[in-house]
Amino acid sequence: MSPPVSIAHLASRPDLDNPGPLPYVIAGPCSAESEQQVLQAARALADVPGVKAFRAGVWKPRTRPNTFEGIGDDALHWLEAAKAETGLAVAIEVANAAHVEAALRHGVDIFWIGARTTTNPFSVQEIADSLRGVDLPVWVKNPVNPDVQLWLGALERVNKAGITRLGAIHRGFTSSEKMAYRNAPKWEIVIELRRLVPDLPVLCDPSHIAGRTDVLRTLSQKALDLAMSGLMIEVHPEPEKAMSDAKQQLRPDELARLLGSLHLREEGSSVLRTDSRLQELRVQSNAIDYELLETLARRMHVVKEIGQVKKEHNLTILQVQRWQEVLRDRLEKAGDLGLDTTLVRAIYELLHEHAIALQSEVMNDLKT
């Protein structure tokens, strides 16, 4: 595991400040489609408490050509007009130096690097170089694949270009597995990023995780419960007419209701000082964790001994029938104890994988 990483001189909030009880919210349509649509959306969002910035896609990275790829530079005029009329900061995605230069000419306030761009260090470096000397907030979305080091590397490249008002956006990860969402949340990846860079502000983009609107509140609440700084949510005045990602965009009034329904929870030591029960429970949790680790160490010792016996009797490491019996028995026991069998299965599959590796070392007289 990599040691904690410190990105230099991070602002506590890479935004235009966040007064009040609501999370910081960037909202707006997936794509800027017309001047009328942009102004209509911006006017409505300016009245929604918590919305601090207006987003709209100007250049759209699409999987295949001959689909709507954004209006391009002309849309920047509409965003400029929306900013002047509503006072909202304007945020857009940039994928190369030309995008950055055009956006700066039109007074764009906030930049973000998209998930597909984050996967390419050359593209990220090009954007970082074009931002040198610019004192504006820059957000970096996670790469499409669940690689925390790739995400961290993109943030570091931007930071090394002198950008200190820096943050990350969690928008989920592409997966070949069948799942409930458009993109897999994989919350553990964003948790690991926050462990590596504790002061890094992180927004959640539940629109791209969900791919639809009926679960946006659940995902948004989960993000806030994980102490994320705010949300980026797609909002369109008429989602059914949207030229891209129609199914995942809310109407402005729906966004207002969603934000009003969210519960904000306190992060930090002040809660510990005011609730001794929480501190007591954490002490218990720590003690149980130590017991688990000691038990795990004993189990691994037994695994190595089993490997030695298999070697002496010239047996294969993998014993399929035995593995099936163990897994079936442990899942049954987990069910009796009221445990989540999906979690228990994942733990035992990981333990079995590690056991195979340990016994392979024993079989081949490798140093363990």
Secondary structure per residue as TSV (DSSP state, phi and psi in degrees):
chain	resnum	aa	ss	phi	psi
A	1	M	-	360.0	133.6
A	2	S	-	-68.0	148.5
A	3	P	-	-70.3	162.0
A	4	P	-	-55.5	141.2
A	5	V	-	-107.7	140.3
A	6	S	-	-113.8	115.5
A	7	I	-	-90.8	126.8
A	8	A	T	-64.5	138.4
A	9	H	T	54.8	40.6
A	10	L	-	-69.8	134.7
A	11	A	-	-69.9	147.3
A	12	S	S	-65.3	-30.4
A	13	R	-	-141.7	111.9
A	14	P	S	-82.8	56.6
A	15	D	S	-142.0	-157.6
A	16	L	S	-101.2	34.0
A	17	D	-	77.6	156.3
A	18	N	-	-136.6	67.7
A	19	P	-	-71.5	158.2
A	20	G	S	92.2	175.8
A	21	P	S	-84.5	-8.0
A	22	L	S	-90.2	155.0
A	23	P	-	-69.4	159.8
A	24	Y	E	-71.7	129.4
A	25	V	E	-128.0	129.8
A	26	I	E	-107.9	125.4
A	27	A	E	-142.2	153.9
A	28	G	E	156.6	176.9
A	29	P	-	-69.1	153.8
A	30	C	S	-53.5	-46.5
A	31	S	B	-131.6	143.5
A	32	A	-	-78.6	114.1
A	33	E	-	-106.1	-31.4
A	34	S	-	-160.4	161.4
A	35	E	H	-62.7	-41.0
A	36	Q	H	-60.9	-46.1
A	37	Q	H	-62.5	-43.6
A	38	V	H	-62.9	-48.1
A	39	L	H	-66.9	-39.0
A	40	Q	H	-62.6	-44.5
A	41	A	H	-65.9	-44.9
A	42	A	H	-63.9	-41.9
A	43	R	H	-61.0	-43.1
A	44	A	H	-68.0	-40.9
A	45	L	H	-72.5	-25.7
A	46	A	T	-62.5	-21.8
A	47	D	T	-95.1	0.3
A	48	V	S	-92.8	117.4
A	49	P	T	-57.9	135.0
A	50	G	T	100.1	-24.4
A	51	V	E	-77.4	117.0
A	52	K	E	-108.0	-19.1
A	53	A	E	-144.6	148.8
A	54	F	E	-106.2	126.2
A	55	R	E	-110.8	150.1
A	56	A	-	-163.7	137.8
A	57	G	B	-77.6	126.2
A	58	V	S	-100.5	-44.3
A	59	W	S	-118.0	121.2
A	60	K	-	-107.9	114.7
A	61	P	-	-76.0	113.2
A	62	R	-	-111.2	153.8
A	63	T	S	-64.7	-39.6
A	64	R	S	-128.4	150.1
A	65	P	S	-71.0	174.7
A	66	N	S	66.5	20.5
A	67	T	S	-115.9	171.4
A	68	F	-	-66.7	116.3
A	69	E	-	-111.5	22.9
A	70	G	-	93.0	159.0
A	71	I	-	-76.4	-30.9
A	72	G	-	89.4	-154.5
A	73	D	T	-53.8	-34.1
A	74	D	H	-59.0	-32.1
A	75	A	H	-67.3	-21.2
A	76	L	H	-63.7	-30.9
A	77	H	H	-63.5	-39.2
A	78	W	H	-67.6	-40.6
A	79	L	H	-65.9	-38.2
A	80	E	H	-61.3	-41.2
A	81	A	H	-67.4	-39.9
A	82	A	H	-63.2	-41.0
A	83	K	H	-63.3	-44.8
A	84	A	H	-63.9	-38.0
A	85	E	H	-79.0	-40.5
A	86	T	H	-100.2	-22.0
A	87	G	-	82.6	-1.4
A	88	L	-	-71.3	140.9
A	89	A	E	-65.7	153.7
A	90	V	E	-113.5	131.8
A	91	A	E	-124.2	135.4
A	92	I	E	-140.5	160.5
A	93	E	E	-87.0	138.2
A	94	V	E	-125.5	144.4
A	95	A	-	-124.9	-5.1
A	96	N	S	-159.8	176.3
A	97	A	H	-64.7	-35.9
A	98	A	H	-62.8	-38.2
A	99	H	H	-61.9	-45.3
A	100	V	H	-60.8	-47.2
A	101	E	H	-62.5	-43.2
A	102	A	H	-65.0	-42.6
A	103	A	H	-64.4	-40.0
A	104	L	H	-64.1	-37.1
A	105	R	H	-63.6	-26.3
A	106	H	T	-104.9	16.6
A	107	G	T	72.3	27.1
A	108	V	-	-63.4	137.7
A	109	D	-	-95.4	-31.5
A	110	I	E	-137.0	136.3
A	111	F	E	-115.5	148.8
A	112	W	E	-136.2	149.1
A	113	I	E	-100.6	125.7
A	114	G	-	-74.7	166.1
A	115	A	H	-61.6	-39.4
A	116	R	H	-69.5	-36.8
A	117	T	H	-69.7	-37.3
A	118	T	H	-58.6	-27.9
A	119	T	T	-70.5	-14.7
A	120	N	-	-112.8	102.3
A	121	P	H	-57.6	-31.7
A	122	F	H	-64.6	-43.0
A	123	S	H	-66.5	-42.0
A	124	V	H	-62.6	-42.4
A	125	Q	H	-63.6	-39.4
A	126	E	H	-60.4	-44.3
A	127	I	H	-65.8	-43.7
A	128	A	H	-59.0	-44.5
A	129	D	H	-62.8	-37.7
A	130	S	H	-72.5	-16.4
A	131	L	T	-96.0	0.3
A	132	R	T	-57.7	131.1
A	133	G	T	85.6	0.1
A	134	V	-	-98.2	125.0
A	135	D	-	-101.3	68.1
A	136	L	S	-131.0	154.7
A	137	P	-	-66.9	139.7
A	138	V	E	-131.5	125.8
A	139	W	E	-108.6	142.5
A	140	V	E	-119.2	117.0
A	141	K	E	-74.4	153.8
A	142	N	-	-63.5	150.3
A	143	P	-	-64.3	159.5
A	144	V	S	-64.4	-28.1
A	145	N	S	-96.3	147.7
A	146	P	-	-75.9	76.3
A	147	D	-	-126.1	99.3
A	148	V	H	-66.8	-30.9
A	149	Q	H	-69.6	-35.9
A	150	L	H	-65.9	-41.0
A	151	W	H	-62.8	-47.8
A	152	L	H	-62.3	-39.8
A	153	G	H	-62.0	-39.4
A	154	A	H	-64.5	-42.5
A	155	L	H	-61.5	-41.7
A	156	E	H	-65.4	-38.4
A	157	R	H	-62.0	-43.2
A	158	V	H	-67.4	-41.1
A	159	N	H	-63.5	-39.7
A	160	K	H	-67.3	-17.8
A	161	A	T	-82.2	2.5
A	162	G	T	99.8	4.0
A	163	I	-	-82.6	118.1
A	164	T	-	-107.7	-20.0
A	165	R	S	-88.5	77.7
A	166	L	E	-120.9	141.9
A	167	G	E	-151.1	172.7
A	168	A	E	-120.2	154.8
A	169	I	E	-126.1	126.5
A	170	H	E	-95.5	114.2
A	171	R	-	-123.5	13.9
A	172	G	-	86.3	171.2
A	173	F	B	-128.8	143.6
A	174	T	-	-66.3	139.5
A	175	S	-	-144.2	143.6
A	176	S	S	-83.8	-9.1
A	177	E	S	-79.6	150.2
A	178	K	-	-71.3	130.7
A	179	M	-	-150.0	171.5
A	180	A	S	-76.9	-21.3
A	181	Y	S	-114.1	165.4
A	182	R	S	-64.4	-43.1
A	183	N	S	-129.2	139.9
A	184	A	B	-67.9	127.4
A	185	P	-	-62.6	-42.9
A	186	K	-	41.9	61.6
A	187	W	H	-56.2	-27.4
A	188	E	H	-62.7	-27.0
A	189	I	H	-69.8	-45.3
A	190	V	H	-70.4	-32.2
A	191	I	H	-63.5	-41.6
A	192	E	H	-65.2	-40.2
A	193	L	H	-59.6	-42.9
A	194	R	H	-69.5	-28.8
A	195	R	H	-67.8	-41.4
A	196	L	H	-69.8	-36.5
A	197	V	S	-130.9	80.0
A	198	P	T	-60.2	-29.4
A	199	D	T	-88.8	1.5
A	200	L	-	-76.7	120.2
A	201	P	-	-68.0	140.8
A	202	V	E	-131.6	129.4
A	203	L	E	-100.5	156.7
A	204	C	E	-110.4	137.0
A	205	D	-	-107.6	82.7
A	206	P	H	-68.0	-21.1
A	207	S	H	-61.7	-45.2
A	208	H	H	-78.6	-27.0
A	209	I	H	-67.4	-46.4
A	210	A	H	-75.1	-51.1
A	211	G	S	78.9	0.2
A	212	R	S	-156.9	166.5
A	213	T	S	-92.5	-18.0
A	214	D	T	-71.6	-15.4
A	215	V	T	-114.0	10.9
A	216	L	H	-62.7	-39.7
A	217	R	H	-64.9	-43.5
A	218	T	H	-59.2	-45.9
A	219	L	H	-68.1	-38.9
A	220	S	H	-64.4	-42.4
A	221	Q	H	-65.0	-40.3
A	222	K	H	-59.2	-43.4
A	223	A	H	-61.4	-44.2
A	224	L	H	-68.5	-35.0
A	225	D	H	-66.0	-24.2
A	226	L	T	-91.9	16.0
A	227	A	T	65.6	31.5
A	228	M	-	-74.9	156.0
A	229	S	-	-77.2	-21.9
A	230	G	E	173.5	-160.1
A	231	L	E	-136.7	148.7
A	232	M	E	-117.0	117.4
A	233	I	E	-130.1	136.6
A	234	E	E	-84.0	129.6
A	235	V	B	-137.0	132.1
A	236	H	-	-133.0	139.4
A	237	P	S	-62.3	-28.8
A	238	E	S	-140.8	79.3
A	239	P	G	-54.4	-35.5
A	240	E	G	-64.2	-17.8
A	241	K	G	-101.7	2.9
A	242	A	-	-62.3	143.2
A	243	M	S	-85.8	-6.9
A	244	S	S	-154.3	142.2
A	245	D	-	49.1	48.1
A	246	A	G	-61.6	-36.1
A	247	K	G	-70.6	-18.7
A	248	Q	G	-106.2	7.3
A	249	Q	-	-102.6	134.4
A	250	L	B	-88.6	164.4
A	251	R	-	-84.9	157.4
A	252	P	H	-55.9	-40.9
A	253	D	H	-67.7	-31.0
A	254	E	H	-69.1	-37.4
A	255	L	H	-62.8	-43.3
A	256	A	H	-58.5	-42.8
A	257	R	H	-67.5	-39.8
A	258	L	H	-61.3	-49.8
A	259	L	H	-62.9	-37.2
A	260	G	H	-68.4	-18.9
A	261	S	H	-92.7	-8.2
A	262	L	-	-78.7	146.6
A	263	H	-	-105.2	124.6
A	264	L	-	-94.9	132.6
A	265	R	-	-117.1	153.9
A	266	E	-	-84.0	138.7
A	267	E	-	-112.6	142.1
A	268	G	S	121.6	177.5
A	269	S	H	-76.1	-15.6
A	270	S	H	-61.0	-34.2
A	271	V	H	-64.9	-39.6
A	272	L	H	-62.6	-36.3
A	273	R	H	-70.4	-27.2
A	274	T	H	-99.0	-9.3
A	275	D	-	-134.7	94.6
A	276	S	H	-66.0	-25.6
A	277	R	H	-62.7	-39.2
A	278	L	H	-63.3	-41.9
A	279	Q	H	-63.2	-42.1
A	280	E	H	-62.3	-42.2
A	281	L	H	-65.8	-36.0
A	282	R	H	-68.6	-35.2
A	283	V	H	-62.6	-44.0
A	284	Q	H	-61.3	-43.1
A	285	S	H	-61.3	-42.0
A	286	N	H	-61.1	-43.5
A	287	A	H	-63.3	-42.0
A	288	I	H	-64.8	-39.3
A	289	D	H	-59.8	-43.0
A	290	Y	H	-63.7	-38.6
A	291	E	H	-62.7	-42.9
A	292	L	H	-60.9	-42.3
A	293	L	H	-66.3	-41.2
A	294	E	H	-64.1	-40.3
A	295	T	H	-64.5	-40.9
A	296	L	H	-63.5	-40.9
A	297	A	H	-61.8	-42.0
A	298	R	H	-64.0	-40.9
A	299	R	H	-63.0	-41.9
A	300	M	H	-66.8	-32.9
A	301	H	H	-64.1	-43.7
A	302	V	H	-63.4	-40.0
A	303	V	H	-57.7	-42.6
A	304	K	H	-65.8	-39.7
A	305	E	H	-63.0	-39.8
A	306	I	H	-61.7	-41.2
A	307	G	H	-60.7	-37.9
A	308	Q	H	-66.5	-40.6
A	309	V	H	-64.6	-42.0
A	310	K	H	-61.4	-39.0
A	311	K	H	-64.5	-44.1
A	312	E	H	-62.6	-31.7
A	313	H	T	-102.6	9.7
A	314	N	T	56.4	46.8
A	315	L	-	-101.2	153.4
A	316	T	-	-70.4	152.1
A	317	I	S	-66.7	-48.8
A	318	L	-	-80.3	121.4
A	319	Q	-	-117.0	92.9
A	320	V	H	-60.5	-46.9
A	321	Q	H	-62.2	-43.6
A	322	R	H	-61.8	-42.7
A	323	W	H	-62.5	-41.5
A	324	Q	H	-63.5	-41.3
A	325	E	H	-64.5	-43.5
A	326	V	H	-62.0	-47.8
A	327	L	H	-63.9	-43.8
A	328	R	H	-61.7	-43.9
A	329	D	H	-65.2	-43.4
A	330	R	H	-69.0	-35.7
A	331	L	H	-68.5	-37.0
A	332	E	H	-65.1	-42.9
A	333	K	H	-64.9	-40.0
A	334	A	H	-61.3	-41.5
A	335	G	H	-62.8	-40.8
A	336	D	H	-62.1	-31.8
A	337	L	T	-87.8	-0.5
A	338	G	T	77.1	20.5
A	339	L	-	-86.5	156.1
A	340	D	-	-72.1	112.8
A	341	T	H	-68.0	-25.6
A	342	T	H	-64.4	-43.3
A	343	L	H	-63.5	-46.0
A	344	V	H	-64.1	-40.0
A	345	R	H	-59.5	-45.9
A	346	A	H	-61.7	-40.2
A	347	I	H	-64.6	-45.2
A	348	Y	H	-72.0	-32.4
A	349	E	H	-64.2	-38.6
A	350	L	H	-67.9	-42.7
A	351	L	H	-61.0	-42.5
A	352	H	H	-64.6	-40.9
A	353	E	H	-61.1	-42.4
A	354	H	H	-69.7	-36.2
A	355	A	H	-63.1	-41.4
A	356	I	H	-59.7	-43.0
A	357	A	H	-65.0	-42.7
A	358	L	H	-64.2	-43.8
A	359	Q	H	-70.2	-29.0
A	360	S	H	-64.1	-39.4
A	361	E	H	-63.6	-41.4
A	362	V	H	-63.9	-44.8
A	363	M	H	-60.2	-36.5
A	364	N	T	-103.4	16.0
A	365	D	T	55.6	36.6
A	366	L	-	-85.0	155.2
A	367	K	-	-70.7	129.2
A	368	T	-	-111.9	360.0
